């Protein structure tokens, strides 16, 4: 008997930052920003940032408690480590433009990936909007949809809180 695998669960998240694309780029180059971003999930998150002339690469390891992964934790009864890698491409003026994000959870066959696009208005000091579009995949038969929803909820909650944290770096 073959068990049917779950279809990937899609998600979209849009964040609006109250800063220009240049300001948001500088924020995204600061490892302290990522530590503050993840603080609601893990105040000891590990962040490694590398910067080249045309790319920002960030790798974050976050311990996610059972409280933050309600549905998943009920099934697994433990906290989990979330590994997230973000890569931003910088355009000619050196501002963030397009990026990718991927993540996985230690010990659980679940992963997510997303593309990220930064847009700002025609006025140099206008707000910057970043849109994530991605999918979550879980290979646990019968529980996959619940696990995928829990992961998406965790991602959305983290990024919803992010805009408040970002203001510290954009002012």
N, C-alpha and C positions, 0 to 999 in steps of 0.2 A: 504494500500500500504506500503510495507517495502522498505526502502532505503538501497542500497547496501553499506556496510561498506568498508572503504579503507583497502587494504592489507598493511602490515607493509613495510616501505621503509627501505632498508638495506644501510649501509654505512661502509666504511673501511678508516681508517686514520693511517698512519705510521709516527712517529716522530723519528728523529735521534738526540740524544744529544751528544755533544762533551765532554763526560766525562765517566768515568768507572761506572759500576753498583753501586759500593760503593758510588761514588760521587753523582750519581742520587738519590740513596736512601736517602742520607743526605739532598739533596735538597727537596725531597718529604716529609721530616719530618719537614720542615720549613714553618710555616703559612704565612710568608711574601712572599714566592714564589707564593702561590696561590693568594694572593692579587694582586701581580704584573701580574700574568697570566690573571686575570679578569679585570685589569685596563682599557683595551681598551673598554670594555663594560660598566664598572661601577667602578669608582675610589673609591667608598665607599662600595665595596663588603664585605659582612660579611663572615668570615671564622672561622669555629670551627674545631680544629684538636685534635684527641685523639690518643695516641700511647701506644701500649702494646708491650710485648716482641716479638710477632710475627705478628703484624698487625698495619697498619696505617689506620685511618678512618678520612676522611675529608668531612665536610658538608659546602657547599658554597651557599650563597644566593646572586644573582646578578640581578640588575635591568637592563633589556634589553630595550633600547630605540627603538622607532619606526624606526629610521634611520638604526639600525642594523638588523631589521627583516623586510626587504622591503616588501615581498609578504604578510606576515602575518599582518603587520601593516596596509597595505592598506585595508585589510579586517576588521580589528578591530579598527583602528584609535587610538591606544594607545600604551604605553610602557607596558612591562610585567616583572614580577619577575620570574626568573629562579632559581630553587632549584636543586643543583647538589650534589650527595653523591658519594664519591670515597672510595673504600676499597682496600688496597694493602696487600697481604700476603707476609711475609718475609720468605726467605729460611733459611737454617741452618747458613750460615755466617752472616745472618741478612740483606741481600740485597732484594730489591723488586723483585718479581718473577711474580706472577699473580694477577690480580685484577678485580674489577667490577666497573662500573660507571652507575649511573642511575640519571634521572632528570625528572622534571615536571615543568610546567608553571602555575602560579597561575591564576585561572579564565578561563583557556583554557583546553579543554580535549585533551591534547597532552602530551606524555611522551616519553622518550628514555631510552635505556639501552645498555650497551656495556660490552664486556669482554676486558681486557687489558693483554698483555703478554710482559714482558721485556726480551730482549735478548742482549747479548754482545759477542764480539769475544773471542777467547781463550786467548788473551793477556790481563792481568789484567787492563791495562790503556786504552783499546780500547773504541770506542764509544759505546753508549747504544741505542738500538732501542726499541721503545715501539709501539706496534700495537694495535689499537682499532678496534674491529668489533662489530657492533651493529645494532639496528633498531630503527626507530621512528614510533610511532603510533598516529594517530589523529582520533577522533571520530566525526568530523564535516563533515556531508555528503556534497558532491559536492566540498568542499574546501580542503578536507583532503590532497590530493597529493600536492597542492601548499603550504600548511602549513608545511607538512613533509619536503618538499624540502627546505623551508626557515629555518627550525630548523637545518637540516643537514648542510646547508651553514653556519649558525651561529656557529655551533660546529666546523666545519672545519676551519673557519676563526680564531676562538679563539685559536685552537691548532696549526695552522700554525704560528701565532704570538708568541706562547708559546716558541718555540725553541730559539728565540732571547732573550726573557726574562730569559730563563734558563741559558744562558751564564753568567749572573751576579752571579748566585749561584754556578756555576761549576768551575769558575776560581780561 
